[in-house]
Amino acid sequence: MTLCNRNPARHVTVRDTAASDRETATVLRGLVFYRVLELAVGHDPVRYRDLVADPKHKAKPPTPPAQQGQPPGIERPRAARPWRTAYLA
């Protein structure tokens, strides 16, 4: 399958355009990462305690959940779907 191109001598396939799009996305992701890295270097360090609303220690640590062990299984009873079992009868 070919797409129309302004240059009739050169045919561009769908596969070529998909590869080109992936390369462009990869380059843009790299540029975004580079920009974020530049911004991070230019700022003062931020500590976790600066971000937390109430940075003070709790007087009493939170209690862990009472129930421990495995979570309940995912087995469920079969749904009533008569249109799926009509041919089995």
Backbone hydrogen bonds, N-H to C=O, Kabsch-Sander energy under -0.5 kcal/mol:
donor,donor_aa,acceptor,acceptor_aa,energy
3,L,12,V,-2.1
10,R,7,N,-1.4
11,H,9,A,-0.6
12,V,3,L,-0.7
13,T,11,H,-0.5
14,V,1,M,-0.9
17,T,13,T,-1.9
18,A,14,V,-2.2
19,A,15,R,-2.2
20,S,16,D,-2.2
21,D,17,T,-2.4
22,R,18,A,-2.2
23,E,19,A,-2.3
24,T,20,S,-2.4
25,A,21,D,-2.4
26,T,22,R,-2.3
27,V,23,E,-2.3
28,L,24,T,-2.5
29,R,25,A,-2.4
30,G,26,T,-2.1
31,L,27,V,-2.2
32,V,28,L,-2.4
33,F,29,R,-2.5
34,Y,30,G,-2.4
35,R,31,L,-2.3
36,V,32,V,-2.5
37,L,33,F,-2.6
38,E,34,Y,-2.3
39,L,35,R,-2.3
40,A,36,V,-2.4
41,V,37,L,-2.1
42,G,38,E,-1.7
43,H,39,L,-0.8
43,H,40,A,-0.6
50,D,47,R,-0.7
51,L,47,R,-0.9
51,L,48,Y,-1.0
52,V,48,Y,-1.5
81,R,79,A,-1.1
84,R,81,R,-1.6
85,T,81,R,-0.9
86,A,82,P,-0.9
88,L,85,T,-0.8
89,A,85,T,-0.8
89,A,86,A,-0.6
